[in-house]
Amino acid sequence: MMWTRSVDRLAVTATGLVSALSALTLSVSSPALASRADNIPPPVVESPTLPPVALSVRVLEMASEYRAYMRHSAAVTTHFENGQAIESSLAEVESYEPQQLIRGAVAYGAVIALQDPAFVAGVRVYAGNSAIRRDFADRIIADPNYITAMPGAATAANMIMTAMSQHGQRMAVLGGQIRAQAYEVQRAQAWSKTFVADREGRLARAKVVSAAPMTPVADDVRDLAAAVAGSDDFIAAELPGAAGIEPASAPFTPFVTRSLAIAALASLGEGGEENETALESLLNDTTAGFCLNMSKLNLYQCLAVAKPYYEDMFCLGLHALADTGQCIAKAAGVTTASIEAATSVMAPTESAAAHGRTARKARHPEGQ
């Protein structure tokens, strides 16, 4: 797949092919998708000059917050020289507000989808007529699943799924490594058995940073803004091997669908500040947000019972990193063996192990 953009020329040329594409979609989609595709309005070109692909600054800022968080979490070491190093890493990784992080992830997923020229061109077929463009945008806003019937949507969806899977797996594997290292540190390093200073204050600070708004990162905003129109450099850095990604099978998770919907609005030229309210609503994925909220609650419970520093390592590895990574991957509909394995390391402490048993019992009551 060529990643150098000429989508506007492709979009104008494709206008005459939409009827054939719609028929093809109807023949291979589920009945629900076929019905949705059958209701996609026919393109009528009002002007050969299409509006630019556009994504609001606020959406880009949210995507930058997610991207920066993933970069920082990936930089956490698995080897600690003292307790303060553990606490510093814990403070870094726990510093996200769950709903804001998932909104940023949805926004980031939209930018990933915009790197698929076939998807973008398929949507921009409808951008040449202002009335049809607005009608198409309204349909997407009313029902994000509407966009999943478009040609190219399945490949763009898999690009989102692959990117999120890589992020989630990286966090989960790193978390598993830190949990294993906690056991080794307990045996070999005397300092690790020292009790954490101000344990109650440490827990209180974790709750404060978890509720604090995340801050946009200017460099990331610039990178993401440049990638809205398609960027070979961006996709090479963020999703190596993207050109070989195959179409995914529908249905997609709400997370993936919402990212696709925002990318479609951007492709239509309807993703700017004038549609800020609609974009905000599309960014909200309550299921994924709930998963991250539970990850935070598990972290708080772990920190409440952890005493020596090696137990804080366990909390960092399992809940701050691995649980968060699982939530991100599952939001995209991906659960891999590597992610599951990363969360199956033996707990290194009696109190932490007891916490793990309590958490597992809560998730899987007797008889279930």
C-alpha positions as CSV (number, residue, x, y, z in Angstrom):
1,M,0.0,0.0,0.0
2,M,1.3,3.4,-0.9
3,W,1.3,5.9,1.9
4,T,2.2,9.0,-0.1
5,R,-1.0,11.1,-0.3
6,S,-2.9,11.7,-3.5
7,V,-6.3,11.0,-1.9
8,D,-8.1,14.1,-3.2
9,R,-7.4,13.0,-6.8
10,L,-8.4,9.5,-5.9
11,A,-11.6,10.7,-4.2
12,V,-12.8,12.8,-7.2
13,T,-12.0,9.9,-9.6
14,A,-13.8,7.4,-7.3
15,T,-17.1,9.4,-7.4
16,G,-18.2,7.5,-10.5
17,L,-17.3,4.2,-8.9
18,V,-19.4,4.5,-5.7
19,S,-22.4,2.7,-7.0
20,A,-20.2,-0.4,-7.8
21,L,-18.5,-0.1,-4.5
22,S,-21.8,0.1,-2.7
23,A,-23.1,-3.0,-4.5
24,L,-19.9,-4.9,-3.5
25,T,-20.3,-3.8,0.1
26,L,-23.9,-5.1,0.1
27,S,-22.8,-8.4,-1.2
28,V,-20.1,-9.1,1.5
29,S,-21.4,-7.3,4.6
30,S,-23.8,-8.4,7.3
31,P,-27.4,-7.5,6.9
32,A,-27.0,-4.6,9.3
33,L,-24.0,-3.2,7.5
34,A,-25.7,-3.8,4.2
35,S,-28.6,-1.7,5.3
36,R,-26.4,1.0,6.5
37,A,-24.4,1.0,3.3
38,D,-27.5,1.1,1.2
39,N,-28.5,4.4,3.0
40,I,-25.2,6.1,2.3
41,P,-26.1,9.1,0.1
42,P,-24.8,9.1,-3.5
43,P,-22.0,11.6,-4.0
44,V,-22.8,14.7,-6.1
45,V,-19.7,16.8,-6.8
46,E,-20.5,20.5,-6.3
47,S,-16.9,21.6,-6.6
48,P,-13.7,19.8,-7.7
49,T,-12.0,21.6,-4.8
50,L,-12.5,19.5,-1.6
51,P,-12.3,21.0,1.9
52,P,-9.1,20.1,3.7
53,V,-8.9,17.2,6.1
54,A,-9.3,18.8,9.4
55,L,-9.2,17.8,13.1
56,S,-9.8,20.2,15.9
57,V,-6.9,21.4,18.1
58,R,-8.6,20.0,21.2
59,V,-8.9,16.5,19.7
60,L,-5.2,16.8,18.8
61,E,-4.3,17.9,22.3
62,M,-6.1,14.9,23.8
63,A,-4.3,12.6,21.4
64,S,-1.0,14.2,22.5
65,E,-1.8,13.5,26.1
66,Y,-2.3,9.8,25.4
67,R,0.8,9.6,23.2
68,A,3.0,11.3,25.8
69,Y,1.6,9.0,28.5
70,M,2.4,5.9,26.5
71,R,5.9,7.2,25.8
72,H,6.6,7.9,29.5
73,S,5.2,4.6,30.7
74,A,7.3,2.7,28.1
75,A,10.4,4.4,29.5
76,V,10.0,2.9,33.0
77,T,12.9,0.7,34.0
78,T,12.6,-2.8,35.4
79,H,15.7,-2.3,37.7
80,F,15.6,-0.1,40.7
81,E,18.5,1.0,42.9
82,N,16.4,2.3,45.9
83,G,12.9,2.9,47.1
84,Q,12.8,6.5,45.8
85,A,13.3,5.2,42.3
86,I,10.3,2.9,42.7
87,E,8.1,5.8,44.0
88,S,9.2,8.1,41.2
89,S,8.2,5.5,38.6
90,L,5.0,4.8,40.3
91,A,4.1,8.5,40.4
92,E,4.9,8.8,36.7
93,V,2.7,5.8,35.6
94,E,-0.2,6.5,37.9
95,S,-0.6,10.1,36.7
96,Y,-3.6,9.8,34.4
97,E,-7.3,10.5,34.8
98,P,-9.0,7.4,33.4
99,Q,-11.7,9.1,31.3
100,Q,-9.3,11.6,29.9
101,L,-6.8,8.9,28.9
102,I,-9.4,6.9,27.0
103,R,-10.6,10.0,25.2
104,G,-7.1,10.7,24.2
105,A,-6.7,7.1,23.0
106,V,-9.8,7.4,20.9
107,A,-8.4,10.7,19.4
108,Y,-5.0,9.0,18.8
109,G,-6.8,6.1,17.1
110,A,-8.5,8.6,14.7
111,V,-5.1,10.0,13.6
112,I,-3.9,6.4,13.0
113,A,-7.0,5.8,10.8
114,L,-6.2,8.9,8.8
115,Q,-3.0,7.3,7.7
116,D,-5.0,4.8,5.5
117,P,-5.3,6.6,2.1
118,A,-8.0,4.2,0.8
119,F,-10.2,4.9,3.8
120,V,-9.7,8.6,3.6
121,A,-10.4,8.7,-0.2
122,G,-13.5,6.6,0.2
123,V,-14.9,9.1,2.7
124,R,-13.8,12.2,0.7
125,V,-15.9,11.1,-2.2
126,Y,-18.7,12.7,-0.3
127,A,-16.9,15.9,0.6
128,G,-17.4,17.7,-2.8
129,N,-21.0,18.7,-2.2
130,S,-21.7,20.8,0.9
131,A,-25.3,19.5,1.5
132,I,-24.3,15.8,1.1
133,R,-21.2,16.3,3.2
134,R,-23.2,17.8,6.0
135,D,-25.8,15.1,5.8
136,F,-23.1,12.4,5.8
137,A,-21.4,14.0,8.8
138,D,-24.8,14.1,10.7
139,R,-25.4,10.4,10.0
140,I,-21.9,9.5,11.4
141,I,-22.4,11.7,14.5
142,A,-25.9,10.1,15.1
143,D,-24.5,6.6,14.7
144,P,-20.8,6.0,14.6
145,N,-21.3,2.5,13.4
146,Y,-22.5,4.0,10.1
147,I,-19.0,4.6,8.9
148,T,-18.0,0.9,9.3
149,A,-19.7,0.1,6.0
150,M,-17.4,2.3,4.0
151,P,-14.8,0.9,1.7
152,G,-11.5,0.9,3.5
153,A,-13.0,1.0,7.0
154,A,-12.0,-2.5,7.9
155,T,-8.3,-1.9,7.1
156,A,-8.3,1.4,9.0
157,A,-10.0,-0.4,11.9
158,N,-7.2,-3.0,12.0
159,M,-4.6,-0.2,12.0
160,I,-6.2,1.2,15.1
161,M,-6.5,-2.3,16.7
162,T,-2.9,-3.1,15.9
163,A,-1.6,0.2,17.3
164,M,-3.5,-0.2,20.6
165,S,-2.6,-3.8,20.9
166,Q,1.1,-2.9,20.7
167,H,0.7,-0.2,23.3
168,G,-1.2,-2.4,25.6
169,Q,1.1,-5.4,25.2
170,R,4.2,-3.2,25.8
171,M,2.7,-2.0,29.1
172,A,1.6,-5.4,30.2
173,V,4.9,-7.1,29.4
174,L,6.8,-4.4,31.2
175,G,4.5,-4.7,34.2
176,G,5.1,-8.5,34.3
177,Q,8.8,-7.9,34.2
178,I,8.6,-5.5,37.1
179,R,6.5,-7.9,39.1
180,A,9.1,-10.7,38.6
181,Q,11.9,-8.3,39.5
182,A,10.1,-7.4,42.7
183,Y,10.5,-11.0,43.9
184,E,14.2,-10.9,43.1
185,V,14.7,-7.5,44.8
186,Q,13.0,-8.8,47.9
187,R,15.5,-11.6,48.1
188,A,18.7,-9.7,47.2
189,Q,18.3,-6.1,48.3
190,A,18.0,-5.2,52.0
191,W,16.7,-1.7,51.2
192,S,13.6,-3.2,49.4
193,K,12.4,-4.5,52.8
194,T,12.3,-1.0,54.3
195,F,8.8,0.3,54.8
196,V,7.6,3.0,52.5
197,A,7.8,6.4,54.2
198,D,4.4,8.2,54.6
199,R,2.3,5.3,53.2
200,E,-1.0,7.2,53.7
201,G,0.4,10.3,52.0
202,R,1.6,8.1,49.1
203,L,-1.9,6.7,48.6
204,A,-3.4,10.2,48.9
205,R,-1.0,11.5,46.3
206,A,-1.9,8.6,43.9
207,K,-5.6,9.6,44.1
208,V,-4.8,13.3,43.5
209,V,-2.7,12.7,40.4
210,S,-5.3,10.3,39.1
211,A,-8.0,13.0,39.2
212,A,-5.8,15.9,37.9
213,P,-6.3,17.0,34.3
214,M,-3.6,15.7,31.9
215,T,-1.7,18.4,30.0
216,P,-1.2,18.6,26.2
217,V,2.3,18.2,25.0
218,A,3.2,20.8,22.3
219,D,5.7,18.7,20.4
220,D,3.2,15.8,20.2
221,V,0.4,18.2,19.1
222,R,2.6,19.4,16.2
223,D,3.4,15.8,15.2
224,L,-0.2,14.8,15.2
225,A,-1.4,17.9,13.4
226,A,1.1,17.2,10.6
227,A,-0.1,13.6,10.4
228,V,-3.8,14.6,10.0
229,A,-3.2,14.9,6.2
230,G,-1.2,11.7,6.1
231,S,2.4,11.3,7.0
232,D,4.8,8.5,6.0
233,D,7.2,9.5,8.8
234,F,4.5,9.4,11.4
235,I,3.1,6.0,10.4
236,A,6.6,4.5,10.1
237,A,7.3,5.7,13.7
238,E,4.0,4.9,15.3
239,L,2.9,1.7,13.4
240,P,5.8,0.0,11.6
241,G,4.6,-2.5,9.0
242,A,1.3,-0.7,8.5
243,A,1.3,-1.2,4.8
244,G,0.9,-5.0,5.4
245,I,-2.1,-4.7,7.6
246,E,-5.1,-6.7,6.4
247,P,-8.8,-5.7,6.8
248,A,-10.3,-6.7,10.2
249,S,-13.6,-8.5,10.6
250,A,-16.6,-6.5,11.8
251,P,-18.1,-5.8,14.2
252,F,-15.6,-3.5,15.9
253,T,-15.6,-2.4,19.5
254,P,-17.1,1.0,20.3
255,F,-13.6,2.3,20.8
256,V,-12.5,1.4,17.3
257,T,-15.8,2.6,15.8
258,R,-15.5,6.0,17.5
259,S,-12.0,6.5,16.3
260,L,-13.1,5.6,12.8
261,A,-16.0,8.1,13.0
262,I,-13.8,10.9,14.1
263,A,-11.4,10.1,11.3
264,A,-14.3,10.1,8.8
265,L,-15.4,13.5,10.0
266,A,-11.9,14.8,9.6
267,S,-11.7,13.3,6.1
268,L,-15.0,15.1,5.2
269,G,-13.5,18.4,6.4
270,E,-16.1,18.4,9.2
271,G,-13.7,17.6,12.1
272,G,-12.7,21.1,13.0
273,E,-13.7,23.4,15.9
274,E,-17.1,24.0,14.4
275,N,-18.1,20.4,15.4
276,E,-16.4,20.4,18.8
277,T,-19.5,19.3,20.7
278,A,-20.1,16.3,18.4
279,L,-16.4,15.4,18.5
280,E,-16.4,15.5,22.3
281,S,-19.4,13.1,22.4
282,L,-17.7,10.7,20.0
283,L,-14.6,10.6,22.2
284,N,-16.4,9.0,25.2
285,D,-16.1,5.2,25.5
286,T,-17.7,4.3,28.8
287,T,-16.8,0.6,28.7
288,A,-13.0,1.3,28.3
289,G,-13.3,4.1,30.8
290,F,-14.8,1.8,33.4
291,C,-11.9,-0.7,32.8
292,L,-9.4,2.0,33.6
293,N,-11.4,3.1,36.7
294,M,-11.3,-0.4,38.0
295,S,-7.5,-0.5,37.3
296,K,-7.2,2.6,39.5
297,L,-9.3,1.1,42.3
298,N,-7.1,-2.0,42.3
299,L,-4.0,0.2,42.4
300,Y,-5.4,2.1,45.4
301,Q,-6.2,-1.2,47.2
302,C,-2.8,-2.5,46.5
303,L,-1.1,0.6,47.8
304,A,-3.3,0.6,50.9
305,V,-1.9,-2.8,52.0
306,A,1.7,-2.5,50.6
307,K,4.3,-1.7,53.2
308,P,7.9,-2.4,52.1
309,Y,9.2,-1.0,48.8
310,Y,9.2,-4.3,47.0
311,E,5.4,-4.5,47.5
312,D,5.1,-1.1,45.8
313,M,7.0,-2.6,42.9
314,F,4.3,-5.3,42.7
315,C,1.6,-2.6,42.7
316,L,3.5,-0.7,40.0
317,G,3.9,-3.8,37.8
318,L,0.4,-5.3,38.1
319,H,-2.0,-2.4,38.4
320,A,-0.3,0.8,37.3
321,L,1.2,-0.9,34.2
322,A,-0.2,-4.3,33.3
323,D,-3.9,-3.6,34.2
324,T,-3.8,-0.3,32.3
325,G,-2.2,-2.0,29.3
326,Q,-4.9,-4.7,29.3
327,C,-7.6,-2.1,29.3
328,I,-6.1,-0.3,26.3
329,A,-5.8,-3.5,24.3
330,K,-9.2,-4.8,25.3
331,A,-10.8,-1.5,24.3
332,A,-9.6,-2.2,20.7
333,G,-10.9,-5.7,20.9
334,V,-7.5,-7.4,21.3
335,T,-6.5,-9.9,23.9
336,T,-3.2,-11.7,23.2
337,A,-1.5,-14.6,24.9
338,S,1.4,-12.3,25.7
339,I,-0.8,-9.8,27.5
340,E,-2.4,-12.6,29.5
341,A,0.9,-14.1,30.4
342,A,2.3,-10.8,31.5
343,T,-0.3,-10.6,34.3
344,S,0.2,-14.2,35.6
345,V,3.5,-13.7,37.5
346,M,3.5,-15.0,41.1
347,A,3.0,-12.3,43.7
348,P,6.2,-11.7,45.7
349,T,4.6,-10.9,49.0
350,E,2.0,-12.3,51.4
351,S,0.1,-9.1,51.7
352,A,0.2,-8.5,47.9
353,A,-0.7,-12.1,47.2
354,A,-3.7,-11.8,49.5
355,H,-4.7,-8.7,47.7
356,G,-4.5,-10.6,44.4
357,R,-6.6,-13.4,45.7
358,T,-9.2,-10.9,46.9
359,A,-9.3,-9.2,43.5
360,R,-9.6,-12.5,41.7
361,K,-12.4,-13.7,43.9
362,A,-14.2,-10.4,43.4
363,R,-13.9,-10.9,39.6
364,H,-14.8,-14.6,39.7
365,P,-17.2,-15.4,42.5
366,E,-17.7,-19.0,43.6
367,G,-19.5,-21.1,41.0
368,Q,-18.6,-18.8,38.1
